[in-house]
């Protein structure tokens, strides 16, 4: 089930956390730059786990996030 054009609520909410603050936006852009989309999405996932643990600040599980969709959005 999609949520606001994203795969699910966890993906949408995680993207909002990453894009909603200047520092996190620039970090996400830096992490997803270059390489394959799969590599970029893995790097972004590891970055988020490092800063938040296994859930975003609103408690959504990072295991449910479509990381490739978010990585593609940061590359646009």
C-alpha positions in Angstrom: 0.0 0.0 0.0 1.5 3.3 -1.0 1.6 6.5 1.1 1.7 10.0 -0.4 3.4 8.6 -3.5 6.0 6.5 -1.5 6.0 2.8 -1.0 4.8 3.1 2.6 4.6 5.4 5.6 8.1 4.5 6.9 9.7 5.4 3.5 7.8 8.7 3.3 8.5 9.6 6.9 12.2 8.7 6.7 12.6 10.8 3.5 10.9 13.7 5.3 13.3 13.5 8.2 16.3 13.4 5.8 15.1 16.2 3.6 13.5 18.4 6.2 16.7 19.7 7.8 19.6 21.4 5.9 22.3 19.3 7.5 20.6 16.0 7.0 19.6 16.9 3.5 23.2 17.7 2.5 24.4 14.5 4.2 21.9 12.4 2.3 22.9 14.0 -1.0 26.6 13.3 -0.2 26.0 9.7 0.8 23.9 8.9 -2.3 26.2 10.6 -4.8 27.9 8.3 -7.3 28.0 4.6 -7.8 25.0 2.4 -8.4 21.6 3.1 -7.0 21.9 -0.1 -4.9 25.2 1.0 -3.4 23.9 4.5 -2.8 20.8 3.1 -1.0 22.9 0.8 1.1 25.1 3.7 2.1 22.1 5.8 3.0 20.6 3.0 5.1 23.9 2.5 7.0 24.1 6.3 7.5 20.6 6.4 9.0 21.2 3.4 11.2 24.4 5.0 12.5 22.6 8.3 13.5 19.2 6.9 14.6 19.5 3.2 15.3 16.9 0.8 13.9 14.0 3.4 13.7 13.6 7.0 12.6 12.9 9.7 15.1 9.1 9.0 14.8 9.6 5.3 15.6 9.2 3.9 12.1 11.2 0.8 11.5 14.1 1.3 9.1 13.7 -2.3 8.0 10.4 -1.2 6.2 12.0 1.6 4.3 12.4 1.5 0.5 16.0 2.8 0.5 16.4 2.8 -3.3 13.3 5.0 -3.7 14.8 7.5 -1.2 18.3 7.3 -2.8 16.7 8.1 -6.2 14.9 11.1 -4.8 18.1 12.5 -3.5 19.8 12.0 -6.8 17.2 14.1 -8.7 
